Amino acid sequence: MELTAQADAGSASLTGAKFNFAPGDPAGEWHSPAKDYANTRYSTLNQIDTGNVSKLRIAWTFSDGTEGGHEAAPLVVDNTMYVVTPFPDVLYALDLTKTGEPIKWTFKPNPSPMAKGKACCDSVNRGVTYIDGKLIYNLLDDHTVAVDAKTGKEVWRTKMGNVETGETMTMAPFAVGKEVFVGNSGGEMGAWGWIAALDVVTGKELWRAYSTGSDQQVRIGSDFKPFYEQFKGKDLGISTWPAGMWRHGAGTVWTWVSYDPELNLIYYGTSNPSPRVPDQRPGDNLWTSTIFARDAKTGMARWAYQTTPHDRWDYDGVNENILLDLPIDGTMRKALVHFDRNAYAYTIDRTSGEVLRASPFAYQNWSTGFDMKTGRPIVNADKEPHPDVKLMNVCPPDLGGKDWEPAAASPRTGLVYASIFNLCMDLTDNKVGYIPSTPYDGMNIRRFPAPGGNLGEFMAWNPATGKKVWSVKENYMTMSGVLATAGDVVFYGTADGWFRGVDARSGKVLLSQKLGSGIIGQPTTFLGPDHRQYIAISSGIGGAATIRADIDAVKPSGFPAGGNTLYIFSIGGDSITADANQSTR
Amino acid sequence: MKTSVGASWVMGITLGLLLTNACRHSEGGSATTPPVAGFPATTAITAAPLGQVAGASGNVQAFSITNPFEKNPQAIEQGKQLYIKMNCAGCHAYNGKGNMGPDLTDTYWRYGGLPVEIYKSIEEGRPQGMAAWGAALPPEDIWKLVAYIESFGGSVSAKDYEHARQGDQPGEQVAPEVAEQKP
């Protein structure tokens, strides 16, 4: 543990960042993994603060018995907690009004066993979203289901893809009004990436936009106004590829969607191109590793920005886009903040796609700089892989400087908080052929720590200046989501099972609690029926935090075993008792 | 999925190419020393059940089938090339330690670690994602893949199957967790 810098421990915002709290869910509840449309994961609850967070103790736990990485965010709606497991994607409702928080109902969706062997990076599920009395989530075998929140009965089920092709679904749906947005996974399987909008009431597909292919397939029309020249032209989703290769070119949509209600635009990123061997697909490979802004109603693209053109290292562009209004060089800008896997943090004008800030937040050597004029990173030719040539010390590796694990923002500090990595790799590319049912991959990787020796790091970032404010170094990977609270405490977990609460201003670690397994979940907070503030986090290592189990640096001998326990914390460990039922919020 | 027609068309073409490549691979390259007794008969392989034979105990003849390419360096090298070319490495990792698919270097074999059992898992596929390669690869190539997998050292030799089935193998010690200090 080490603090790299200390921020001024005052009480003012350090950046002047503001954001929209829409849709304005009740402060004591948590309806969707990202909490709000802007994807801030910020709670206005402040019972737990920097003065008492060290007294957090376990109030109760819940084990679901499944294997695999536990990445989902627990939700709370109407005194009921909702928890979804990794494959087989079982959904539990826990009754918070009763002593012992018993299971109110269990929904077993019965996905195909085949799906388990088709998911590239463990059979994870990133969460459920609550809308209109329903819980909507994706099954690993490419179905989206809606479940009645009161009864646990299936309301609708929509088949979105064919699991036999290697396409899976792991992302948490994102709902706005009567629409729910879902996307696919399978960037290592040669899947064809897409995002789709479904009708919340019926599950009917309203539109689908692919990440490669013709302008019609990508839903690019006359409203498309990208900021940079390289994104202007007809059918770039075909012409930036060798003939026909776009069709298995991936660009899957496997993480987060955010939404600006004033602009009526959704924002999301697309995955790496397939195959992962770049010499087999000369060209920029649009629209992979790209951030899209789309009209929420029609799905038509408004702008796009490719973070890693001709992605050679599996960097993806999928990470979350947090919508903040920021003073940049004296002018308030509607911005989005994006920590790309390529290790650059971007502050982008979300109305136009113009890059306002681009600077590395994690150790990297694949680029030598960033051209603000063209919006293109400057690639370090020494780190370009070619088939059958062993390339040493490329940073970051395929997992990136940060993976899917979502950051959080606080309007009180104006900072953004993220769990990031400190990794490099040795890489040998092997040419691959597309064989349906098998990976379309080709990267032979050995990962190891970047300079410093730590694998993980938790940081506070100033999105207005593009600079790191402070950070906490971690020996093991930090691949958990982040929770920011009005008590000025931010929460995250480590791959070796430490759950930490940190002072949002100074970076001082105030709470460290060792849980049963490594933590790659997303912490959330809520008020119980007893008006007490609780913090919830799943423990259960898996996902990309342990893939390629041979690499000692990532999974040293004696690494914590898997697990499947949800932990609920309160001050002093007090839990809900039945006599508290009568109170209302 | 909207594109199922297009997808199956592409699949057909690709599988055709794959078969062509596989055959070319088997015919070309450096000659492998042919197995002395030829390949095990299909009927013999089929006779190896996935589970214990109900009502019976003791030896099942089919389990004694040995790999005609066992410890054959050329076959192991060709098996390695197939392992990469057929995208086995994408699931089981380049060093066989597993990722999407199971670890092939340890002693835990869900569908059996005997040569004939590994052969059958490759040939028939398995329900949790493992593709069936019997139609795409000739027996010779599957046995080469088995030889490469055997070279990882985790599989069970034909003469040891009874011990492996009954767990007569030593345990192993794993290093302690690396301690991290609390702040």
Interface residues (C-beta under 8 A of the other chain):
Chain A: M1 P113 M114 A115 K116 G117 K118 A119 C120 C121 D142 K159 M160 G161 N162 T165 E167 E188 W192 R208 R247 H248 N430 V432 G433 Y434 I435 P436 S437 T438 P439 Y440 D441 G442 N444 E474 N475 Y476 D496 W498 R500 V509 S512 I547 R548 A549 D550 P556 S557 G558 F559 P560
Chain B: M1 K2 T3 S4 G6 A7 V10 M11 T14 L15 L17 L18 N21 I84 K85 M86 N87 C88 A89 G90 C91 A93 Y94 N95 K97 G98 N99 M100 G101 D103 R126 P127 Q128 G129 M130 A131 V174 A175 P176 E177 V178 E180 Q181 K182 P183
